[in-house]
Amino acid sequence: MMLTTMFDFHPSIWEYLRTDTTLLYMSCVQSFLILIDHMADFGDCISPRGRLIEDIDSGGGIVGIQSNFLDSAVNFSQDQNLLCATESLSFGPTERSSSFETVQVCHDPVSVETISVKEAEFSELLGTTVFSEEEAFQLYNDYAFRIGFGVRYSTLRKRDGGSGFRGREFCCTKQGLKKNKGVVGKQFTKVDIRTNCKARIYFEIKSSGEWVVVRHLMDHNHQFCPNSLVHHVRSHRSISSNELDYLHHLKKQGVKIADGFRCLQAEAGGSPSVGFLLRDAYNELTKQVKKSFDGSDANTLINIFKNRQSNEEDFFFSFEIDVDGSLVSFFWRDKKMKEDYLSFGELVIHDTTYRTNKYDMICGPFVGINHHTHTCMFGCGFLLNERIESFEWLFTTFLNSMDF
């Protein structure tokens, strides 16, 4: 792609360029043309002698602008709308020239210089002992907050023979690289923050239950987050039940969630002291609505069960709600499932999947094997937690559904 322009500049235009530097932050070729049109207000100071656009590429890329009135090249990113790489610019009067100024678009990847940033000379965590996975994560997360990066869960290593675990690893949030799924026609792409950072910590799990730090890699290939912004990192954000109840109560009274969040900010003394973002509050409150009986998904599910019970013979379902009206567990089975259980119920297999759905509920199906050695289902339940009382309710409900 090539765009060609030709202008004569009067020396008085340089003072304008020095004072209004914000006009240099252009993100595409069109912005460059708007700048030129805007400078035409100076009358005789700038005299356009022609402007020709041979081809404009609609794709993204890096725009490189080379001009006879700039001492160095300026690169602008169309994707991020900000100045990507700039050398020191010096403006000054130039002689009139009939040469052409060239704006060229290239689609080659931009090379990013690899940097190395070390947390400290020596690790202060080596040899530290904790007694649970939560304490181990909190130890590394608190340390990362002081340094200026986020952490997340990584590898969990099993012992030989599969009996228990021998180690847990936590890593920097920028560890690894994003996989290209090759989806065509995506309208929105998330910003990729991963840089394949190698910083991590490894806890050895003793047979006595102790978690001991035995390895700590402290070299990062990215800059640390400033202290004024580190509270925005995901691993350092959390919303307590009291804060959630406060926002939920204000919402019931007709107060917007954003206004309630600003009240929390004022009470805490600023955004860093709140500990979560506005979108976190929206997500948590939306999650509560989805699980409550107020015309949302949970209520829709129960209505489906009621319709099946009225239209199908021997359809059974049961559910539990808590004091807040939230769905905590439910179970169902149809006529075919009961017949299979009465025929092949000598062997019943029950296993749970760990919160693989968007409601964070545990799926616990009851299955067996028929005379064709095919799997048959006897019923299915969903639980909100793994407490003993929840499984007692599920097993009792299953037996009651089979008339036992």
KEBA-809282 format. One line per 8 residues: number of its first residue (from 1); for each residue x, y, z of C-alpha. Coordinates in Angstrom, 1 decimal. Layout:
# residues N
NUM) X:Y:Z | ...
***
This chain:
# residues 404
1) 0.0:0.0:0.0 | 1.2:3.5:-0.8 | 0.0:6.9:0.1 | 1.7:9.9:-1.5 | 1.5:13.6:-0.5 | 3.4:16.8:-1.3 | 3.3:20.0:0.8 | 5.3:23.2:1.2
9) 5.7:24.2:4.8 | 6.2:27.8:6.1 | 8.7:28.1:9.0 | 6.0:29.4:11.4 | 4.3:26.0:11.4 | 7.1:24.5:13.6 | 6.0:26.5:16.7 | 2.6:25.0:16.2
17) 3.9:21.5:16.1 | 6.0:22.1:19.2 | 3.1:23.3:21.3 | 0.4:20.9:20.2 | 2.2:17.6:20.5 | -1.0:15.7:21.1 | -1.6:15.7:17.4 | 1.3:13.4:17.0
25) -0.6:10.5:18.6 | -2.2:9.2:15.4 | -3.2:5.6:15.0 | -3.8:5.3:11.2 | -3.3:6.9:7.9 | -6.7:8.7:8.0 | -5.6:10.5:11.2 | -2.5:11.7:9.4
33) -4.7:13.2:6.7 | -7.0:14.9:9.3 | -3.9:16.4:10.8 | -2.9:17.9:7.5 | -6.4:19.2:6.9 | -6.4:20.7:10.4 | -3.1:22.5:9.8 | -4.6:24.1:6.6
41) -6.3:26.6:8.9 | -3.0:28.5:9.0 | -3.7:29.8:5.5 | -0.5:30.6:3.7 | 1.6:28.8:6.3 | 0.9:25.5:4.5 | 0.1:25.1:0.8 | -1.1:21.7:-0.3
49) 0.2:21.0:-3.7 | -1.6:17.7:-4.2 | -2.7:14.6:-2.4 | -3.0:11.1:-3.9 | -4.2:7.9:-2.3 | -3.3:5.0:-4.5 | -4.5:2.3:-2.2 | -5.7:2.0:1.4
57) -5.4:-1.4:3.1 | -8.3:-2.2:5.4 | -6.3:-4.7:7.4 | -4.4:-4.0:10.7 | -0.7:-3.5:10.9 | 2.0:-1.0:11.8 | 2.0:2.3:10.0 | 5.4:3.7:9.4
65) 5.5:7.5:8.6 | 8.7:8.9:7.1 | 8.6:12.6:6.4 | 11.1:15.3:5.3 | 10.1:17.4:8.4 | 10.7:14.6:11.0 | 14.3:13.6:11.9 | 13.2:10.0:12.6
73) 10.5:7.5:11.8 | 7.4:7.3:13.9 | 5.5:4.0:14.2 | 1.8:3.9:15.0 | -0.2:0.9:15.9 | -3.7:0.6:14.3 | -4.7:-2.2:16.8 | -3.9:-0.4:20.1
81) -4.4:3.3:19.1 | -1.2:4.5:20.8 | 2.3:5.4:19.9 | 4.3:2.2:19.6 | 7.9:3.3:19.2 | 9.3:6.8:19.0 | 12.7:8.2:18.8 | 13.4:11.7:19.9
89) 11.8:14.1:17.5 | 13.4:17.5:16.7 | 11.4:20.0:14.7 | 12.9:22.9:12.8 | 12.5:25.0:9.7 | 13.4:23.3:6.5 | 14.0:24.5:3.0 | 11.1:24.2:0.6
97) 11.3:20.9:-1.2 | 9.4:19.2:-4.0 | 10.1:15.7:-2.7 | 7.3:13.4:-1.9 | 6.5:12.2:1.7 | 5.8:8.5:1.8 | 3.5:6.6:4.2 | 3.9:2.9:4.0
105) 2.1:0.1:5.8 | 3.8:-3.1:6.6 | 2.3:-6.3:8.2 | 5.5:-7.8:9.5 | 5.5:-8.7:13.2 | 7.0:-6.2:15.5 | 10.0:-7.5:17.3 | 9.9:-7.0:21.1
113) 13.2:-6.7:22.9 | 13.6:-9.4:25.5 | 14.2:-8.0:29.0 | 15.3:-9.7:32.2 | 14.0:-8.4:35.6 | 14.9:-10.1:38.8 | 12.7:-10.1:41.9 | 15.6:-10.0:44.3
121) 19.2:-11.3:44.7 | 18.2:-14.0:47.1 | 14.9:-15.7:47.8 | 13.2:-14.9:51.1 | 10.7:-17.8:50.6 | 13.1:-20.8:50.3 | 12.5:-23.2:53.2 | 9.2:-21.6:54.3
129) 6.7:-24.1:55.6 | 2.9:-24.0:55.3 | 0.3:-26.6:55.9 | -2.3:-26.3:53.0 | -2.6:-25.4:49.4 | -4.5:-22.2:50.3 | -1.7:-21.1:52.6 | 0.8:-21.9:49.9
137) -1.0:-19.8:47.3 | -1.5:-17.0:49.7 | 2.2:-16.9:50.7 | 3.3:-16.6:47.1 | 0.5:-14.2:46.2 | 1.3:-11.8:49.1 | 5.0:-11.9:48.0 | 4.0:-11.2:44.4
145) 1.9:-8.2:45.5 | 4.9:-6.6:47.1 | 7.0:-7.2:44.0 | 4.4:-6.2:41.4 | 3.1:-9.2:39.5 | 0.3:-11.7:39.7 | 0.3:-15.5:40.2 | -1.8:-18.5:39.3
153) -2.0:-22.2:39.9 | 0.3:-24.4:37.7 | 1.4:-28.1:37.9 | 0.2:-30.5:40.6 | 2.5:-33.5:40.8 | 1.3:-36.9:42.0 | 3.3:-39.4:43.9 | 4.5:-42.6:42.2
161) 1.6:-45.1:42.3 | -1.0:-42.4:42.4 | -1.4:-42.2:46.2 | -1.5:-38.5:47.1 | 0.5:-35.6:45.8 | 4.2:-34.8:46.1 | 4.3:-31.2:44.9 | 2.5:-28.1:43.8
169) 3.8:-25.3:41.5 | 2.6:-21.8:41.2 | 3.7:-19.5:38.4 | 3.6:-15.9:37.2 | 0.4:-14.9:35.4 | 2.4:-14.2:32.3 | 3.7:-17.7:32.1 | 3.3:-19.6:28.8
177) 2.0:-18.3:25.5 | -1.6:-18.1:24.2 | -2.5:-20.9:21.8 | -3.8:-19.8:18.4 | -7.1:-21.7:17.9 | -7.4:-20.6:14.3 | -10.9:-19.4:14.6 | -11.9:-17.5:11.5
185) -14.1:-14.4:11.6 | -13.8:-13.6:15.3 | -15.2:-10.2:16.0 | -13.3:-9.6:19.3 | -9.9:-10.9:20.4 | -8.7:-10.7:24.0 | -5.5:-8.9:24.7 | -2.7:-11.4:25.1
193) -0.7:-10.5:28.2 | 1.4:-13.7:28.3 | 5.1:-13.4:27.6 | 6.3:-17.0:28.4 | 7.7:-15.8:31.8 | 9.6:-18.5:33.6 | 9.2:-17.2:37.2 | 7.6:-19.8:39.5
201) 7.7:-21.4:42.9 | 7.5:-25.1:43.8 | 6.2:-26.5:47.1 | 7.2:-30.0:48.1 | 4.4:-31.8:50.0 | 5.7:-33.9:52.8 | 4.0:-37.1:54.0 | 3.4:-35.2:57.3
209) 1.3:-32.6:55.5 | 3.9:-29.8:55.4 | 4.3:-27.7:52.3 | 7.9:-26.6:52.0 | 9.3:-24.2:49.4 | 12.2:-26.0:47.7 | 12.5:-24.1:44.4 | 12.0:-20.4:43.6
217) 12.7:-19.0:40.1 | 12.8:-15.2:40.3 | 13.7:-14.0:36.7 | 10.9:-12.3:34.8 | 10.9:-11.3:31.1 | 8.6:-8.3:31.6 | 8.4:-5.2:33.7 | 6.7:-5.3:37.1
225) 3.4:-3.6:37.7 | 3.6:-0.2:39.5 | 2.5:-0.1:43.2 | -0.4:2.2:42.2 | -1.8:-0.4:39.8 | -0.9:-3.8:41.3 | -4.3:-4.1:43.0 | -5.9:-4.4:39.6
233) -4.1:-7.8:38.9 | -6.6:-10.6:39.0 | -4.9:-12.7:41.8 | -4.9:-9.7:44.1 | -8.6:-9.0:43.7 | -11.3:-10.5:45.9 | -14.7:-9.5:47.1 | -15.8:-10.5:50.6
241) -19.3:-11.8:51.5 | -20.0:-8.7:53.6 | -19.2:-6.4:50.7 | -21.3:-8.5:48.4 | -24.2:-8.4:50.8 | -23.8:-4.6:51.1 | -24.0:-4.1:47.3 | -26.9:-6.6:47.0
249) -28.9:-4.7:49.7 | -28.3:-1.4:47.9 | -29.4:-2.9:44.6 | -32.7:-4.0:46.2 | -33.2:-0.4:47.4 | -32.8:0.9:43.8 | -29.2:2.0:44.1 | -27.0:1.3:41.1
257) -24.1:-1.1:41.6 | -21.7:1.6:40.3 | -22.9:4.0:43.0 | -22.6:1.4:45.7 | -19.1:0.6:44.5 | -18.2:4.3:44.8 | -19.5:4.4:48.3 | -17.2:1.4:49.2
265) -14.3:3.3:47.6 | -15.1:6.4:49.7 | -15.4:4.4:53.0 | -12.2:2.4:52.3 | -10.2:5.5:51.3 | -9.6:4.8:47.6 | -9.7:2.2:45.0 | -6.6:0.3:46.1
273) -8.2:-0.3:49.5 | -11.4:-1.9:48.2 | -9.7:-5.0:46.8 | -11.8:-5.6:43.7 | -13.1:-3.9:40.6 | -16.5:-2.8:39.6 | -16.8:-5.6:37.0 | -16.0:-8.1:39.8
281) -19.1:-6.8:41.7 | -21.2:-7.1:38.6 | -20.0:-10.7:38.0 | -20.6:-11.9:41.5 | -24.1:-10.3:41.7 | -25.0:-11.7:38.3 | -23.9:-15.1:39.5 | -26.2:-14.9:42.5
289) -29.2:-13.9:40.3 | -28.6:-16.9:38.0 | -28.9:-19.2:41.0 | -31.9:-17.6:42.7 | -35.6:-18.1:42.0 | -36.4:-14.8:40.4 | -37.3:-15.7:36.9 | -33.8:-16.6:35.9
297) -32.1:-19.9:34.9 | -32.8:-21.8:38.2 | -36.5:-21.0:38.0 | -36.5:-22.0:34.3 | -35.0:-25.3:35.2 | -37.6:-26.1:37.8 | -40.4:-25.1:35.4 | -38.9:-27.6:32.9
305) -39.0:-30.3:35.5 | -42.6:-29.5:36.4 | -43.6:-29.7:32.7 | -41.9:-33.0:32.2 | -43.6:-34.4:35.4 | -47.0:-33.3:34.1 | -46.5:-34.7:30.6 | -44.4:-37.8:31.3
313) -45.3:-40.9:33.3 | -43.3:-41.6:36.4 | -40.9:-38.6:36.1 | -39.3:-37.7:39.4 | -37.3:-34.6:40.5 | -36.4:-32.9:43.7 | -34.4:-29.8:44.7 | -33.1:-27.8:47.7
321) -32.9:-24.1:48.3 | -31.2:-22.1:51.0 | -32.5:-19.3:53.2 | -31.7:-16.8:50.5 | -33.7:-18.6:47.8 | -30.6:-19.9:45.9 | -30.6:-23.3:44.3 | -28.1:-25.5:46.2
329) -28.9:-29.0:44.8 | -31.3:-30.8:42.5 | -31.9:-34.4:41.2 | -34.0:-36.0:38.5 | -34.7:-39.3:36.8 | -37.3:-40.4:34.2 | -39.2:-43.6:33.7 | -36.6:-45.3:31.6
337) -33.9:-44.6:34.2 | -36.0:-46.3:36.9 | -36.6:-49.3:34.7 | -32.9:-49.7:34.0 | -32.2:-49.5:37.7 | -34.7:-52.2:38.6 | -33.1:-54.4:35.9 | -29.5:-53.7:36.3
345) -29.2:-52.0:39.7 | -26.9:-54.7:41.2 | -24.0:-52.4:40.4 | -24.3:-48.6:40.8 | -21.4:-46.3:40.0 | -21.5:-42.8:41.4 | -18.8:-40.2:40.6 | -18.6:-36.4:40.6
353) -17.1:-33.9:38.1 | -15.4:-30.9:39.7 | -17.4:-27.8:38.8 | -17.2:-28.1:35.0 | -20.2:-25.8:34.4 | -20.6:-22.1:34.5 | -22.6:-22.3:37.8 | -19.8:-24.0:39.7
361) -22.1:-26.9:40.6 | -20.8:-30.5:41.0 | -22.4:-33.0:38.7 | -23.0:-36.4:40.2 | -24.6:-39.0:37.9 | -25.7:-42.5:38.9 | -24.8:-45.0:36.2 | -24.6:-48.8:35.7
369) -24.0:-51.5:33.0 | -26.8:-53.3:31.1 | -26.8:-56.8:29.6 | -25.2:-55.4:26.4 | -22.3:-54.0:28.5 | -23.5:-50.5:27.6 | -23.6:-47.7:30.1 | -27.0:-46.7:31.3
377) -28.0:-43.8:33.6 | -30.1:-44.3:36.7 | -30.4:-40.6:37.6 | -28.4:-37.4:37.9 | -27.8:-34.8:40.6 | -26.1:-31.4:40.9 | -24.6:-30.1:44.2 | -23.3:-26.7:45.1
385) -20.8:-28.0:47.6 | -19.2:-31.3:48.8 | -20.4:-31.3:52.4 | -21.5:-34.6:53.9 | -25.1:-33.3:54.3 | -25.3:-32.6:50.6 | -24.3:-36.1:49.6 | -26.6:-37.6:52.3
393) -29.5:-35.6:50.7 | -28.5:-36.8:47.2 | -28.2:-40.5:48.1 | -31.5:-40.4:50.1 | -33.3:-38.7:47.2 | -32.0:-41.3:44.8 | -33.3:-44.2:46.9 | -36.6:-42.5:47.4
401) -37.0:-42.0:43.7 | -36.6:-45.7:43.2 | -39.3:-46.4:45.9 | -36.8:-47.7:48.5
***
